[in-house]
Amino acid sequence: MKADAVRDIALAHAIETSPPHEALPSAARCEAITQEVLHTLGKPALGGKAGQAVFAQFLQQRAKRIIQASQLPADVRQLWQHAPGLARWMPLAIGLLALCLGFASHRITDPHRVDLLSLSLMGIVLWNLLMYAVLLVRSLLGLARRKPARVAPWEPAQQAATGAAPSAPVADEHPGWLARLRGKAMPALRGSGLRRMALRFERNWWQASEGVRNAQLLQWLHLGAALVAVGALASLWLTGLTKEYQVGWESTFLSAAQVQHWLNILFAPTQWLQWTAPWSLADIQALQGWVSSGLPAAPAASTDAIAAPASSVGERWVWAYTALLAATVVVPRLLLALWQGLRARWRRQHLQLPLNQAYFARLQRDFGGLATRLVLLPFSMDVTPERRAAIDHHAIGLYGAGAHVDWLPTLAYGAPLPAVDIDPAAQAIALISLSATPEAEVHGELLTQLRNRHGANGQLWLWASDFAARNAGAPRRLQEREALWQEFAHQHGFNAQLITTGA
């Protein structure tokens, strides 16, 4: 789905999961909008990719109408229209910093010399070769460990939107650096009910467009690496316009034969591309110490092809290092930047939605009359008829009357998930009592198994009625326990649903 469509859907999601506000459409109005869009599209009796395309069209049109029905302040609308990807200043900053770094690295280390063992120029080449090896290893490991892409769930603007009691406002009272930055950019929303909605939309949209942002960042990092080499070459050539280079090398520990061997390894790419012979020992011995750039070169066939336009030994080595940096840094980095740019463009057109969440499951039910199957796995708690009825009611409130709930036997404390065949399209839900304190060795292992086995179709529900009833006079303790479980769930890749109905 295109980025603009996902952005509209994310804002509609934040609007519908927010507390009632005079600037936002009511639940009845949103339901009417759903019916209007369905009436416009006609009966969606399609399946396969065609059905998915029509459902995406339904979500996008519905989101646009919900946004139009909202009276959003200018700050929120500006936030909503923010395109996915990096801030506009970041590419310029990366480019200028890379150019200055490359220019300064050569200007400081070798101001008036063409050093055959130049640390600045060789360092740029070796660092890039190391990065190529790291990228290759990471790519191979990624292919070996390739798993189905998991779409991170979107967080609602309030837990009470699904029928649960409002939980402690941990995420927005202590937002991350991005939320704090956005909060400062929205002074008109401070103290209003729309601020939480705007921050939640921004967080979900930031999460949905993460792939686009990462590809753009890698693109500009590759361009930055190429510009470092360009900056160093610019310093090398600009200095040569007004200064006569001294050319040569010196070393306490390396002999001429060792330097010859090392330089032939370093310049192997340009020698292979230009069909030239390696540097001879006579070439290297003639430049030991420092000689004037204007002196003629030692006669050797190995240097003629590399320095075709040059007439002095300094120019020949300037051309040699230019060809080396171009072949090993500039051209490969530009190709990698082009690849990442194409990836960013593709991802911008193929963003994904967390369709397994209850919000989208209800819309899928409305769209195609589909019944959602839920498989509940109670963990270390008694499921009385009253609790079963309350949880069934909660499931219908989330997924609609078509939701079908299957109950599995209660798991004993510390027991692993049962080896039961579950429909891949069903939602596998771990049901845990809020009275239990989350333990990494027990509950963490259970959630890890749930995520590994069921992926995006795994969910966590917390039965909070009993704990809420026992702590009716201590609301802070209830908030602390809810916050503890929410943080624990986020660490394992889940958004916990609190059930307080039937208390």
Secondary structure as GFF3:
##gff-version 3
##sequence-region A 1 503
A	DSSP	alpha_helix	3	16	.	.	.	ID=ss1
A	DSSP	alpha_helix	27	41	.	.	.	ID=ss2
A	DSSP	alpha_helix	48	68	.	.	.	ID=ss3
A	DSSP	alpha_helix	74	80	.	.	.	ID=ss4
A	DSSP	alpha_helix	89	109	.	.	.	ID=ss5
A	DSSP	beta_strand	113	115	.	.	.	ID=ss6
A	DSSP	alpha_helix	119	144	.	.	.	ID=ss7
A	DSSP	three_ten_helix	159	162	.	.	.	ID=ss8
A	DSSP	alpha_helix	170	173	.	.	.	ID=ss9
A	DSSP	alpha_helix	177	184	.	.	.	ID=ss10
A	DSSP	three_ten_helix	187	189	.	.	.	ID=ss11
A	DSSP	alpha_helix	194	208	.	.	.	ID=ss12
A	DSSP	alpha_helix	210	242	.	.	.	ID=ss13
A	DSSP	beta_strand	246	249	.	.	.	ID=ss14
A	DSSP	alpha_helix	256	266	.	.	.	ID=ss15
A	DSSP	alpha_helix	268	273	.	.	.	ID=ss16
A	DSSP	alpha_helix	281	286	.	.	.	ID=ss17
A	DSSP	beta_strand	289	292	.	.	.	ID=ss18
A	DSSP	alpha_helix	301	304	.	.	.	ID=ss19
A	DSSP	alpha_helix	313	325	.	.	.	ID=ss20
A	DSSP	pi_helix	326	330	.	.	.	ID=ss21
A	DSSP	alpha_helix	331	349	.	.	.	ID=ss22
A	DSSP	alpha_helix	358	368	.	.	.	ID=ss23
A	DSSP	beta_strand	373	379	.	.	.	ID=ss24
A	DSSP	alpha_helix	385	399	.	.	.	ID=ss25
A	DSSP	beta_strand	404	407	.	.	.	ID=ss26
A	DSSP	beta_strand	427	433	.	.	.	ID=ss27
A	DSSP	pi_helix	440	444	.	.	.	ID=ss28
A	DSSP	alpha_helix	445	454	.	.	.	ID=ss29
A	DSSP	three_ten_helix	455	457	.	.	.	ID=ss30
A	DSSP	beta_strand	458	463	.	.	.	ID=ss31
A	DSSP	alpha_helix	465	470	.	.	.	ID=ss32
A	DSSP	alpha_helix	475	491	.	.	.	ID=ss33
A	DSSP	beta_strand	496	499	.	.	.	ID=ss34
###
